[in-house]
Amino acid sequence: MYAVWVVVIGGFAVLHAMNLAADFPNHTPWHIDWAKYTDEGWYGNAAVRAHLFGQWYVPGDFNPAPAVPVWPFLEWVLFFFTGVNVEAARGLAIAFFFANLVLCYALLRPRAPKWVALLALTLLVTSPFLYCFSRLAILEPMLTTLMLAVLNLSVRLPRMRHPVAVAAGIGVLFTLMMLTKTTAIFLLPAIGWAMFAAFWGRGEASANSSRSSLRAWFHQRAVQCAASAGIAFAVTFGGWMALVTACGYLGDWKYLLFINKYVKPTEFYWPLLSFWWSFHATIWVDRILIPLSGLLMAAVLVAAAVFRRRAGWASELVVDPVFGACVLAAGGYILFMTYQNHPQPRYFALVAVFCFLIVAMTAGKLSEEPGFRRVFGYGAVALAATASVVNGVWTINFASHPEYTFVNAARALTNYIDQHPNGNRLLVSISGDEITLVTHVQSLCDDFSMRTPQFPDLGAKLAHYQPGWWATWNDIDPGTLEDLHTHYSLEQVAEFKAFDDPERNVLVLFKLHPLPQPRVIDGNNLQQPLPDDKIDIMVE
């Protein structure tokens, strides 16, 4: 039966790697996520530009590579073998998803029966949520892989011959996490817990109970490992920042942080509202497994605190380095979304993995207990199994009905540009980098432009690069129209349907016609269609 189970898990895993050029599945609860038409291009644009146009950096445009260089570097290496294409970029993300399966098994198997580890993998591979987001060339799958690798090393430190040296490697891995996605800083408490809890109970006995308790938690070797990891991180991350500063890219590093800082409400209690928004949004992941994970976490904490002497199973889980790390990792990322006040479905791709591990670990521990606790454990397993069946059917449906609306729209748009020359074959669009990844047409971003003395605004960037085309989704932002109007009149020439979001399901292409003289902004005089424009869509 184990062999059959492994084959089923492998079959679902393979589904993730099929039809990689297909759309993010349409008509899902997560259709609002921006990543499907922006992030894949944005965070890999350095690799794409380097291969297609001979330079990875475009002054004045969005250049995230100085802040998050690991993903574009891996794509740059990969494209030497595959060429620049969206299937290769997504295949890299799938490789990290496969690595996550192996690392999750390695994390759970030493402390739980085989069926518990396989249950966790089943929850991962059948999840339609993870199916959708693990197939995108975004940063979350790789960040999850690095986090799981760090946890696997951290919990094994006490059994290693040279734990301090391995801890230095953990510090280097954390640098890679920070250079993959800056939100990794919110995962640091989980790593610290795993490292210190792994040494719990190994301290020397003492007549002083408080001193003995401190030694139990702050084992000398644990402190040495933490110091080694911290020093390694400080040296490697500091070295990268020194290099970024010396090469003149510190502004791009700061700009990535700036654009991810969202406006906060004025009410003093806004963190509570933001926390509820982020916490409640976890049901995006799964309407059965996420509530179940929350219920099981609460049960463990209550049992360990209130019934400590009679609930040894709960106390064991509370001090378990893996269980605590999973709770802190999921909680840390929810804290990040609370601080940002802007949760997006893709952010929960990491939260989902650790919540599923919590379900498997807690259900497995309860199933080993006598009496009613075992009944509750079996109930949790049955509920998780039911969710897996429902999710598996959903995932199979996604995999068996691929759609290619965006790829077709990007290719049709590029064909139109090639068949109707208009100045430079240069496209400006919020989805420009995504389209470049698919069709290799050169592009600029109209949404993000790092302000410099040479490029104080989008208008200055457009005047310098002189694009011939602009594409937008469904409607026109007045601010973007104003920047375009300073140097161009607009002619709407084509529309291409793609995706399912009612606000982002038609890609509209415009010709940009240069003006003899630049227009001057006076109030909102350039935020509406002008007589020499041909615009049929709304400006709003």
N, C-alpha and C positions, 0 to 999 in steps of 0.2 A: 504493500500500500504506500509505503514511503516512496518507492520508485515511481509509482503512478503519480503521486502528489508532486514530485519534483518535475516530472514531465509536463504536468499541467502548468506549473509555475513557469517552466521554460517556454511553453507555448504562448502564454500570455506575454512574457517578456519579448518574444520575437515579434509579436503584433506591434510593439512600439517602434520597431525598426522598419516597418513596411510603409511604402508610399510616402516617403519623407518630403516630397514636394507638395503634398496635399495641404489644403488649408488647415488652420486651427479649426476643429470641428464646429460647424455652424449650429445655431439654435441650442446653445448650452447656457447654463446659468452664469457663465463667465465670459459672455460675448463682449462685455464692456471693457475687458482688459486691453490696454494700449499695446502691449508687447507684440501682438501678432502682426502689427503693421508698422512698428517703429524699432523696437529694442534689438531685434536680430541684426538689423543693419547698423544701428548706432554703435553698439558695443563691439562690433567686428569691423567697423569701417576702416580702421588703420590697416588691417590685413588685406582687405579688399582693394583699397587704394594702392597699397604698395605693389600688389601683383598686377593690377590693371593699368595704373597710371604712373607708376614709378616713384611715387612719394606718398608716405603714410599721413603726412600732416598738411592740412589746408588752413592757412592763417585766416582767422576771423570766423571760421566755421566751428561746428561742434566736434571737438577732438578729445574723447574721454580716455584714450589710451594712456596718457601720463598718470592718470589716477587709478585706472583699472587695467593694467597691461597684460595680465596673465592670459585671459581669454583671447584677445587679439593675437598674442604671440603664438598660442597653440594653433589658432586658425591659420596664421601666416605659414607655419611649418606644414600644416595639413594641405594647404592649397598648392604646395610644390608638387604633391603627388596626385591630387584630385582635380586641380584647376579650381577657379572660383565658381562655386555654385551653392545653392541653398541646401541641396541634399547633403553635401559634405559637411556644411556647418551644423546642420541638425543631427547628422550622424555622430558628430563629436559629442553633442549633448546626450545622445542615446548611449554612447560609450560610458559616459559618467553615470547614467542611470543604471546600467548594468553593474558598474563598479559599486554603486550604492547597495545593490542587492547582496553582493558578496560581502561588503563591509558590515551590513546589518546582521547577516548570518554570523559573521565572525565575532560581532559584538555580543550577541545573545547566547550563542551555543555554549560557551564555557560555563555559564551560570544558569542555564535552563535546559529542559529536555529538548530533544530534536524537534518535536512537534510544535513547541512554542516558537522556535526560530522560523520554522516553515510557515506557521500561521502568520507571522509578521510579514514574510515575503509575499504570502498570498494577498494580504491586505494591500501591499504596495503595488503588485503587478495587476491586480484587478481594478484598482481605483481609476475611474474615468477622469477624475480631476488630475491625477498624476500622469495619466496617458496624454492628456491635452498639453500639459505644461512641460513634461519631460521631452516632448518632441519639438520644442522650440529652441532655437540657438540663443538662449538667454543665460544669465549668470547663475541662477539658482541651482541647477543640477550640479555644477562644478563646486559651488560653495558647500553644498550638502556633502559631496564626496570628501572634500578636504576636512570638513567638520567630523565626519565619521572616522576618517583616518586618524585624526588627532585623538578622538575618544578611544579608539582601539589601542593606541599607544599609551595613552594616559592610564587606563585601567590596568595595564600590564606592567607598569613601571616597577612595582615591588618585586616582580619575579624575574626582572632582567639583571644581567651581570653588570651592566654599566648604565644604570638609570639616569644619572646626571647627564651623560652624553646624549642619551635618547631624548631627554627633556629639551636639550638644546635643539634637536631636530624638530621637536614640537613647536618651539619658538619660531623656527624657520617656516614651518607649515602655517603657523598663524599669520606670519607676514604674507604668505601666498594668499591666505584667506582675505586679508585686508586689501591686497592688490587685485583680488577677484571682485569683491564687492565691499564697499566701506562699511556697510551695515554689520559686518562680521564682528565689530566691536561689541555688539549686543550679545554675542555668543560667548564672550570671555568668561562670565560667571559660570557657565556650564562646564567649560574646560577646567577652570580652577577647582570646581567641585569634584570633578572626576579625578583630578590629580591628587587632591588632599584626601578624599574619601577612600581612594585605593589603598592608602597607608593607614586607614583607621584601625585602631585596636592593636597596632604594632608598636605603640610607645612603651616605654619602660614603666613599670609599676612604681608607685610612690605612696608614702604614708599620707601625704597631703592629697585629699581627694580632688580638689580643684586643680592642683598641679598635674595629677594623673590624667584628668579629663583633657586638659590642654595638650598634654603630651600625646594623648590618643589621637587628637585631631591634627595637631601640628607636629607630626613626626619630623625629626631632624632631616631625614632623607627627603621627605616631601618638601620641606622648606628649601633644601638645596636644589631639588628639581625645579621648583617654581622659580627660584632665582636664576637658574641656568636658562630656563625657557624665556624669562623676561629679558635677560641680557642678550640672548640670541635674537629675540624679536627687535629689541632696541637697536642693535647693530645693523641688522639686515634692513629693517624698515627705514631706519635713519639713513642708511647708505643710499637707499632708493630715493628718498626725499632730497638728499643732498645732490644726487645726480639730476633729478627733475629741476631743482632750483638752478644748478649750474648750467643746464641746457636751456633755461629760459621758459620752462613749461609750467612753472608754479601757478600762473594765472589759470591755465586749463584745469589744474588740479582743484583749485578753489572754485572754479566755475561749476564743476560737477556737483560740489556740495551746495552751491548757491541755487541751482535749478531744482534741487531736490528738497529745498526748504519751502514748505507750503505755509500759507497764511494761517495764523491761529485765531480762533474766536476771541472776542474781547472780554467775555465773561470770565471771572476768576476761577470758575469751576469747570472750565473747558477740558482739563485733563480727564475728568470723570466722564464727560460726554464722549471724548475721543477714545477712552479706554473701552467704553461700552460698544462703540462703533467697531473697534478693532476686535474685541472679544466676540461680539455677536457675529461678525463677519466670518469667523472660523467655520460656520456651517456651510460656507461656500465649498469647503473641502468634502464634507460628507454629513448628511443629516442624521445618520445613525451612529457612525463610528466616532465622530467628534463629541457629541453628547455623552456617548459611552466612555470615552477617554476621560472627559471631565468628571463624570460620576465616579469612575474608578480612582482617579487621583484624589478626589474629595474623600472617598471611603478609606483610602490608605492613610491620609493625613489625620482624619478623625479617629480612626482605630488606633493609630500609633500614639496620639496625644491623650485620648480619653481612656482607652482600654489597653494601655501599654503592657501591662503584665500578662494579659490574656490574649494579646494579639501580636505574638512574636513575628508572624508573617509580615504584618504591616511595618513593624520596626525594622525588620530586615530589608524591606524595600526602601524605607526612608533613608537608610544609611548606605544603600547600594549605590556605588559610583555611577552605574549606567542609568538606573532609574532616575536618580536625582539630576543627572546631566540632561536626560531627555526632558524632564519637567522644566529645567532652567533654560534649555535651548528653545523650547516652544514658547515659554513665558518671555524670554528675552526678545524674541522676534515680535511678539505681540506688544511688548514695551516699545520697541522701535516704531511700530505702526502707530502706537498711541502718541509718541513724541512727534512723529511726522504729521499726524492728524490727516492721513491720506492712505488708508489701506487699499491695496489693489489685489485682485485674486492671485496673481503670480507670486506675491510675497509669501503666501501660505503654502507654497510647494515645499518649503523646508519645514514648516510647522507640521504639515501632514505626516511626513516621515516619522518624526519623533512622537507624535500622538499615536500613530499606529504601533510603534514599538511599546509605548506605555500600555496600550490595550493588550497586546500579546503577553507582556511580562506580568501584568497584574492578574490576568485571567489564568495564566499558568501557575502563578503562586497560589491563588485561591483554590485551584483544582487539586493541589497537593494537600490541602487542609481537610480535617475531618468535619463531619456534621454539616450544618447549614452553609458554612463557608464554601465547602466543596460544591454544594448545589448552586450557590451564587457564581462560583467559578465556571461551572458547566453552563450556566445561563449566559454568562458573558461570552463564552466560546460559541454557543449556539447563535447568539445575536451577531457576533462578528462573522460567523460562517454565513448567516443569512444575508448580511450586508455584502459579503464577497460574491455571493451568487447573483444578487441584484446588480451589483457593480460590474461583475464580469459580463453579464448580458449587455449592459450599457456600453462597455468598452468594446466588445465584439461588434456591436452595431456601428460604433464610430469607425473601427478598423475596416469593416466590410463596405462602408459607403463613403469613400474618400471623395472630396470635391477639390477642384483646382481653380476656384474663381479668382483668387488674387494673382496666382502665377499667370493665368490667362490674361487678366487685366493689365498686368505689368508688361507682358510681351506685346499685347495689342497697342498699349500706349507707346512703347518704344518703336514699334513698327510704324506708327503714325508719324512719330518724330522723324524717322529715317526717310519716309516717303514724302514728307512735306518740309523740306529744309527751311529753317528760320534762324539765321545767324548761328551762334554757337550751339553745338549739340550738348547743351548743358541744362539740366533740369533742376528747378528749385521746388522742394516739397518737404513736408514733414515726414513723408514716407520715402524720401529720396534715397537714403542709404539702403533701405529695404529693396527698393526697385533696382538699385545698382547691383545688389547681391544676386538678384534674379536674372537681370538682362544686361548688365555691364554698362548701362548708360551712365555717364558721369553726372554727379548731382551735388547740390548744396542743400543744407537744412534751412527752412524758413522760420522754424520755431525757436531754435537755439543758435545764438550768435554771440560769441564772447566779445565783449566790448574792449576795444583797444584804441589808442590814439588814431591808428590808421582806419579802424572799422568801428566807429562809435555806435552804429546801428545797422539794421538790416539793409537800409537804403544804401549806405556806403559800401557794404559788401556786394550788393547787386551792381552798383556802378563800377566796381573794380573788376568783377568776374564777367559781367555782361552776359548773363544767361539768355537763352532764346525761348525757354519754356517754364511754365509753372503749373503745378498740379495740387489740388486740394480735395478734401473729402466733403461732399454734399453742400457745404455752404462756405462763405468767406468771412474770416475774422476781420473786423474793421481796422484793427491795428496793422495787420499784415497788408491789407489793401492800401493803407496809407503809405507804408514803406515802398510798396511796389509803384504807387502812383507818383512818387517823387522822380522816377526816371522812366516809367513805362506806361503805355496804355495797354489794356488787356482785351484779348479776343478769345472768347470761349469757342473751342473748336471740336471737342469730343468728350464723351462720357463712357465710363467702363464700370460695369457692376461688379462688385466684389464684397464678400463677407455678408454678415447678417445684422450687424448693429444698425438700427434705424438712423443713427447719426453718423455712421461711417460705413455706408454700403454702396456709394457711388463715387468713383474716382474721376474728377473732372479736370480736363486738360485745357490750358490756355496758352496761346501765343503771346509773347511779350514783344511789344513794338517800341523801340527806343524813341524817346522824345528829343526834339532838337535842343531844348533847354530844360534843365531840371525844374520841377515845380517846387514851390515853397510851401511848407506846412503852415497854415494859419487856422488855429483852432482845429475843427474836425472837417475842414474843407475837402480833404482828400480821402475821407473814410466812407464815401458813397460812390456808386458808379458815376463816371463823368461822360460827357457827350461823345467822346471819341472811343469809349469802351463798347464792347459787346459782351454783356454779362447777363445770363439768364437765371442763375441761381441766386439764392438769398444772401444778403450781407447781414450777419447777425452774430 
